Amino acid sequence: MAFEVEIKAYVVDPVRLKAVLLERYGSGEEFQKRDLYFAYAERIERTSRLRADQLAFRLRYEQSGGEEMSIVTAKKKNMQASVEINEEYEFAVSDPEAFCAFAAALGYGIALEKNKIGQAWTPEPRVTIELALVAGLGHFVEIENLVDAESAVAAAHDRVRALLASLGFDEQDIEPRYYTDMLEERRALDRR
């Protein structure tokens, strides 16, 4: 188990921010991520809008650095002062289609899909900065620090906030909502 401490902000000028990141941290690594979020199938059928806390787990298809992988993640989500602090449980799957069939046999269905493309930098061990276009939502910068112990969460919280500020972002730029909630809000608006 690891603790993921993550902050994100809207990016108004992704070209300018990419230039700053390239200058500071080098070329980075391009990525594509397709996330499928699962919930109980009957819950999906009963509600018109799911909240992040109603999603059970995620299957991520990721292409990065010439490699493809599929990872299942379950999170215990927590938001503190607009920073996500999540306990994560992850494992790789060699056959994502078989995993989807397994999930369906247990009563889970795909509730939501999120697609991101972008570039990632690692300014220090276990710290990642991503500049990403999230389909349907726009450009975001995400800063994540993974730590192994709950006692290290406070320092990681300070680290991600400081890195975001060093990139020229203010408190009002921070997006406190989960992507999944934002996508559900967007889907609800599109239905009207």
C-alpha positions in Angstrom: 0.0 0.0 0.0 1.1 3.5 -0.8 -0.3 7.0 -0.1 -0.8 9.1 -3.2 -0.7 12.9 -2.4 -1.8 14.8 -5.5 -2.8 18.3 -6.4 -4.1 19.5 -9.7 -4.9 22.9 -11.4 -6.5 24.1 -14.6 -3.9 25.2 -17.2 -4.9 28.3 -19.2 -1.7 28.3 -21.3 -0.4 24.7 -21.8 2.2 25.8 -24.3 3.8 28.3 -21.8 3.7 25.7 -19.0 5.2 23.0 -21.2 8.1 25.3 -22.1 8.8 26.0 -18.3 8.7 22.2 -17.6 11.0 21.4 -20.5 13.5 24.1 -19.3 13.5 22.9 -15.7 13.2 19.1 -16.0 14.1 18.1 -19.6 12.1 16.3 -22.2 9.9 14.3 -19.9 7.9 11.3 -21.2 4.7 11.3 -23.3 1.8 9.2 -22.1 -1.7 8.1 -22.9 -4.1 6.8 -20.2 -7.5 5.3 -20.6 -9.3 4.7 -17.3 -12.4 2.6 -16.9 -14.1 3.1 -13.5 -16.3 0.3 -12.1 -19.3 0.4 -9.8 -22.0 -2.1 -8.8 -24.0 -2.6 -12.0 -27.3 -2.2 -10.2 -26.1 1.2 -8.8 -25.2 2.3 -12.3 -28.7 1.5 -13.5 -30.4 3.2 -10.5 -28.7 6.5 -10.5 -28.2 9.2 -13.2 -25.0 10.5 -11.6 -22.4 8.6 -9.7 -20.0 10.3 -7.2 -16.3 9.4 -6.9 -17.0 7.6 -3.6 -19.4 5.2 -5.4 -16.8 4.0 -7.8 -15.2 0.7 -6.6 -12.0 0.5 -8.6 -10.3 1.5 -11.9 -8.7 -0.3 -14.7 -6.0 1.8 -16.5 -4.7 1.1 -19.9 -1.4 3.1 -20.1 1.1 3.7 -22.8 4.3 5.4 -21.7 7.9 5.2 -22.7 7.1 2.7 -25.4 5.5 0.3 -22.9 1.9 -0.7 -22.5 0.5 -1.9 -19.3 -2.9 -2.4 -17.6 -3.2 -1.7 -13.9 -6.1 -2.1 -11.5 -6.3 0.4 -8.7 -8.6 0.7 -5.7 -8.4 3.9 -3.6 -9.6 5.0 -0.2 -10.1 8.7 -1.2 -9.6 11.7 1.0 -9.5 15.4 0.2 -7.6 17.8 2.6 -7.3 21.5 1.7 -7.8 20.8 -2.0 -5.1 18.1 -2.0 -6.1 14.4 -2.7 -4.6 12.0 -0.2 -5.5 8.5 -1.2 -4.5 5.1 0.0 -3.9 3.1 -3.1 -3.9 -0.7 -3.7 -2.7 -1.6 -7.2 -1.8 -4.6 -9.3 -1.0 -5.3 -12.9 -3.2 -7.5 -15.1 -1.9 -9.3 -18.1 -5.4 -9.7 -19.7 -7.6 -6.6 -19.2 -10.5 -8.1 -21.1 -10.5 -11.1 -18.8 -10.4 -8.8 -15.8 -13.4 -6.9 -17.2 -15.3 -10.2 -17.6 -14.3 -11.2 -14.0 -15.5 -7.9 -12.7 -18.9 -8.3 -14.5 -19.2 -11.8 -13.0 -18.9 -10.2 -9.6 -21.6 -7.7 -10.4 -19.6 -4.7 -11.4 -20.0 -2.6 -14.6 -18.1 0.2 -16.3 -19.6 3.4 -15.0 -17.3 6.0 -16.4 -14.3 6.4 -18.8 -11.6 9.0 -18.6 -8.9 9.6 -21.3 -5.8 11.6 -20.7 -2.8 12.4 -23.0 0.2 14.4 -22.0 3.7 14.5 -20.8 5.2 13.6 -17.4 8.4 14.7 -15.6 10.0 13.3 -12.5 11.8 16.2 -10.7 12.7 14.0 -7.8 12.2 10.4 -6.7 8.5 9.5 -6.2 7.4 12.9 -7.4 5.7 13.3 -10.8 4.5 16.3 -12.7 2.0 15.7 -15.5 0.8 18.2 -18.1 -2.3 16.5 -19.5 -5.3 17.1 -21.7 -8.3 15.4 -20.1 -10.9 14.6 -22.7 -14.0 16.7 -22.2 -12.4 18.8 -19.4 -9.4 20.6 -20.7 -5.7 20.9 -19.7 -4.5 20.3 -16.2 -1.2 20.1 -14.3 -1.0 17.3 -11.7 1.7 17.0 -9.1 1.9 13.7 -7.3 4.1 12.5 -4.5 3.9 8.8 -3.5 4.9 8.0 0.1 4.9 4.7 2.0 3.9 5.8 5.5 1.0 8.0 6.7 3.6 9.9 8.8 5.1 11.2 5.5 1.8 12.5 4.1 2.1 16.0 5.7 5.5 16.6 4.1 4.3 15.3 0.8 1.3 17.7 1.0 3.6 20.6 1.5 5.9 19.4 -1.3 3.1 19.2 -4.0 1.7 22.6 -3.0 5.2 24.2 -3.1 5.9 22.7 -6.6 2.6 24.0 -7.9 3.3 27.5 -6.6 6.8 27.3 -8.1 5.1 26.8 -11.5 3.2 30.1 -11.0 -0.2 28.7 -9.8 -2.2 30.4 -7.1 -4.7 28.9 -4.6 -7.7 29.8 -6.9 -6.2 27.8 -9.7 -6.4 24.6 -7.8 -9.2 22.2 -8.8 -10.5 20.5 -5.6 -12.9 18.1 -7.3 -12.0 14.6 -8.5 -11.9 14.1 -12.2 -14.6 11.5 -12.0 -17.0 14.0 -10.3 -16.1 16.6 -13.0 -16.8 14.1 -15.8 -20.1 13.1 -14.2 -21.1 16.8 -13.9 -20.2 17.2 -17.6 -22.2 14.2 -18.6 -25.2 15.4 -16.7 -25.0 18.8 -18.5 -24.7 17.1 -21.8 -27.9 15.1 -21.2 -29.9 18.4 -20.8 
